[in-house]
């Protein structure tokens, strides 16, 4: 569930980040940035449990609504973070390529994307870690995941099962954190 949410949110956030970055030569570009930032604000203003309840009206209970709810919320968070990364990129590499005759799309592909990619990956891995923990929260409202399992175990007074589930969550978080740290180290 967390992997689907992280993949969905990272992909959508990367797609909108360049549009949401402030600045631009034309009024249309600035207006598009305002609209994109507004979308990102709305998606991150609503907490994941509320998104889960809204998605449950459309999709049957299970892991999919939880993954979608977490994906929508984290799309807003990552979109904002990615847009700030784009805003902070140094313009010199892209400008140099364009002055040497590269088209704007080639300069973007060879200067802007590689500069932003490592930070995008780092933020995406961090939000995946958060998604693992948030699956418990959205699960409690019926959107699948470990939270739903914990809710069922609590209702059945299965305290041993609850302890096992919490231990499994801790082990899963440690695994994701270790994997994320290893990937981030390899990107440096």
CORBEL-V108140 format. One record per backbone hydrogen bond with DSSP energy under -0.5 kcal/mol. NH is the residue of the N-H (numbers start at 1). CO is the residue of the C=O. E is the energy in kcal/mol with one decimal. If there is no record, write none. Layout:
NH,CO,E / NH,CO,E
This chain:
5,1,-2.2 / 6,2,-2.8 / 7,3,-2.4 / 8,4,-2.7 / 9,5,-2.7 / 10,6,-2.4 / 11,7,-2.3 / 12,8,-2.3 / 13,9,-2.5 / 14,10,-2.3 / 15,11,-1.6 / 16,12,-1.7 / 17,13,-2.0 / 18,14,-0.6 / 20,16,-2.5 / 21,17,-1.3 / 30,26,-1.9 / 31,27,-2.4 / 32,28,-2.4 / 33,29,-1.9 / 34,30,-1.9 / 35,31,-2.2 / 36,32,-2.6 / 37,33,-2.5 / 38,34,-1.9 / 39,35,-2.2 / 40,36,-2.1 / 41,37,-2.3 / 42,38,-2.4 / 43,39,-2.3 / 44,40,-1.6 / 45,41,-1.4 / 46,42,-1.1 / 47,45,-0.6 / 50,47,-0.7 / 51,47,-2.1 / 52,48,-2.7 / 53,49,-2.1 / 54,50,-2.4 / 55,51,-2.9 / 56,52,-2.1 / 57,53,-0.7 / 57,54,-0.8 / 58,55,-1.4 / 59,55,-2.9 / 62,142,-0.6 / 66,62,-0.8 / 66,143,-0.7 / 67,63,-2.5 / 68,64,-2.8 / 69,65,-2.7 / 70,66,-2.6 / 71,67,-2.4 / 72,68,-2.8 / 73,69,-2.3 / 74,70,-2.6 / 75,71,-1.7 / 76,72,-1.4 / 77,73,-1.6 / 78,74,-3.2 / 79,75,-2.7 / 80,76,-1.7 / 81,77,-2.2 / 82,78,-3.5 / 83,79,-2.2 / 84,80,-1.9 / 85,81,-1.9 / 86,82,-2.4 / 87,83,-2.3 / 88,84,-1.7 / 89,85,-0.5 / 89,86,-1.0 / 95,91,-2.7 / 96,92,-2.8 / 97,93,-2.1 / 98,94,-2.3 / 99,95,-2.4 / 100,96,-1.4 / 101,98,-1.3 / 102,97,-2.4 / 107,103,-2.8 / 108,104,-2.1 / 109,105,-2.2 / 110,106,-2.3 / 111,107,-2.0 / 112,107,-1.0 / 113,108,-2.6 / 115,111,-1.0 / 116,112,-2.0 / 117,113,-2.4 / 118,114,-0.8 / 120,116,-2.5 / 121,117,-2.6 / 122,118,-2.2 / 123,119,-2.7 / 124,120,-2.4 / 125,121,-2.5 / 126,122,-2.1 / 127,123,-2.5 / 128,124,-1.8 / 129,125,-1.9 / 130,126,-1.8 / 131,127,-2.6 / 132,128,-2.0 / 133,129,-1.3 / 134,130,-2.4 / 135,131,-1.4 / 136,133,-1.1 / 137,133,-0.6 / 138,134,-2.4 / 139,135,-1.5 / 140,136,-1.3 / 141,137,-0.7 / 142,139,-1.6 / 143,138,-1.9 / 147,135,-0.8 / 148,144,-0.5 / 149,145,-1.6 / 150,146,-2.9 / 151,147,-2.4 / 152,148,-2.4 / 153,149,-2.5 / 154,150,-2.5 / 155,151,-2.3 / 156,152,-1.5 / 157,154,-1.4 / 158,153,-2.9 / 159,157,-1.4 / 162,158,-2.2 / 163,159,-2.4 / 164,160,-2.3 / 165,161,-2.5 / 166,162,-2.5 / 167,163,-2.5 / 168,164,-2.5 / 169,165,-2.3 / 170,166,-2.3 / 171,167,-2.6 / 172,168,-2.6 / 173,169,-2.6 / 174,170,-2.5 / 175,171,-2.4 / 176,172,-2.7 / 177,173,-2.7 / 178,174,-2.5 / 179,175,-2.7 / 180,176,-2.8 / 181,177,-2.5 / 182,178,-2.3 / 183,179,-2.3 / 184,180,-2.6 / 185,181,-2.4 / 186,182,-1.9 / 187,183,-1.1 / 188,184,-0.6 / 188,185,-1.0
